[in-house]
Amino acid sequence: MSQELIDAITDMREDDALNITDEMLEKGTDPLEVLEACRLAMEVIGKRFEEGDCFVPELILAGEVMKGITDKVKPLMQEQTDDAKKLGKIVFGTVQGDIHDIAKDIVAFMLDINGFEVHDLGVDVPPAKFVDKVKETGATMVGLSGFLTLAYDPMKDTVEALKAAGLDVKVMIGGGQIDDQIRVYTGADAYGRDAMAAVSLAKQWAGA
């Protein structure tokens, strides 16, 4: 059924995608499995966009489909958590030039329900804004999200800006076209393949 959901999202069949999500959740499927299907689907759509096989309107529609799915999943995941003491502070955002927020929102949400104080700066965030927010909050971690290849250089610029400001923070990156090679290029401390990888990294850095 996960593959059916992936296909519905990549084919932009919004009603089918939402119906399949309902079926999966009613059958007791782990909400994380639904989110993983979403991640895989967005990976496919991102590659199509990079290759010129789909365009901005399709990306926007895919984002709307994803939002509808995550709106169904979030309440179930919140039921599985409690109000534990915050493990640490993390500043999060989609880097300058990139306006995609679905993956960012999922990761920020997962960090939040796993005990982190998340300061979400939104999308198209310039390096200086990350620097200012870290100084303001005293956060020890920064998460940089990017969906397309155009995010590579802004990620690199942000990492460099944080270092230039003398801030002692750990930086994780992730998103559609991001991998460990891009981590090396940007100078980030770690690459998170998905939301749970981001949570695992944050917990490790927080000593949890």
N, C-alpha and C positions, 0 to 999 in steps of 0.2 A: 504493500500500500504506500510505502514511502516513495517508491518510484512513480506511482500514479500521481502523487502530490507534486513531485519534481516536474513531471511532464506537464501537469496542469499549469504550474507557475510559468514554466519556460514557453508554453504555448499561449500564455496570457489569457487563460480561461478562468477568469476570476471566480465566477459562481461555482465551477467545478472544484477549484482549489479550496474554497471555503467549505463546501460540502464534504470533501474528502477529509479536511481537517476535523470537522465535527465528528465524522465517522470514526476517525482514528482515536480521538479523545474519548468518545463514548465507549469504545472498546477497551479503554484503559491503557492506550499507548503512552509511553513516557513522553511528557512534553518536550524533553530534550531531543527525542527522535524527530519530532515535528520541526524543531528549530534546525536540526542538522539537515533535514530535507530542504528547508528554506535556504540554508547556506550553500548547499550544493547547486540548487537551482540558480541562485544569484551568481555563482561562479560561472555557470554556463552562459547566462545572459551577459555577464561582463566580458567574456571572451568574444561573444558575438558582436558586442559593441566595438571592441577593440579592432575586430576584423572587418568592420563596416557592414555587418549583416543585420544590425538593428540600430535604432537611432534614439535620440533623447525622449521622444514621446513613449517609446516602448519601455525605456528605463523608468520613466515616471509611472507608467501603468503597473510595471512589475513592483515598484515601491509601494503602490497603493494595495496591491494584492498581499504583499508581505505584511503591511501594517494591519490589514484585516485579520490575517492569521495570528500575528503576535498579540493582537488584542484579545483573541480567544485563549491563547496560551498563558499569558501573564497572570491572570487571576489564579489559575491552577498552581502555578509555581510559587506564588506568594503564600498560598495555603501551606506549602511545605516548609516554610521558614518561620523563624521567630525573631523577636527584637533583641538579638544578641549585641553585646558591646562591639562597637566599630573596631575593625582590625587595623585600619589605616586610611589615609586620605589619598585619592587619586584624581588627577585632572585629566579629563578625557575630551576628545573632539575630533572631528573630521578636518584634515589639514586644508590649508589655503588652496583654492582652485577646484576643490571637490565638494559637491553639494549633496552627496549621498549620505543618508542618515540611518538607513534600516539596520545595517550591520552594527553601526555604532550604538544605536539604541538597544539592540539585543545584548551587546557586551556590557554596556553601562548598567542595564537592568540586572543582568546576572551578577555583576560585581556588587551592586546594591543589596540584593537579597542574600548574598553570601557574606555580608558583614562589612562592606567598605563604604566610606563616605565619598560619594562620587560627585565631582564638580564638572558637569557636562557643559562645554562651551558651544555646542552646536556644530554647524558645518561652516566650511570656508573660513577656517580660523587661522589668522596670520601667526607667525612664530612669536611675535612680541606679546600677543594675548596669552599664549601658554606661559611665557615667562612671568608676566604680571600676575596670573592666577596662582602660580606656584608660590610666588613671593607672598601673595595675599593670604593663602590658605595654609602654607607650611606643608603642603603635600610632598610626599617622598616618592611618589610614582606618577608617571605620565603615560597615557595611552593615546597613540596616534592612529586614526583610522583613515583608510583611503581605498576607494573602490577601483580606480583606474590607474593606468601607468603614469598619468600626469601628476599623481600624488608623490612619486618617488623623490623628486627634488625638494618639494615643500617639506617632506618628512626630514630629509637631510638637513635642510635649512633650520628646521625647528630644533633638531638635536644639537646642532652647532650653536644656536642661540641660547639654549639652556646651559650648555657648557661655558659659553662666553660670559654668561651672567654669574658663573661660579656656583650654580645650583647643584646640590648633591642629590640627584634624583635618578631613579631607574626608569628607563623608557622602553615600553613595548609597542610594537607596531602590528597591524593586521588589516585584512580587507581582501576584496576580490582578487586582485592581481599581485598581492604581496606574498613573498616567500622568504626563506632564510638568506638567499642571495641579496635580496633587497635590504634585509637587516644589516648585512655587512656593508653595503653601499651607503646606507644612511647613518651608520654608526650607532644604531639603537642597541639596547642591551639584549633584547629578546624579540622573537616573532611568535605570535599566537595564532594558531591555525583557525581556532574558533572560540566561542565564548567561554567554554569550559577550560580551554588552554589558558585563556587570559586570567580566569579566576585562579587556576593552579599557580600561575606565575606570581600573581599578586599575593597569594597566601605564602608562597615561598619567600618572597621579598619581605613580607611583613613578619616572617618568623613564626607563622601560625602552623 
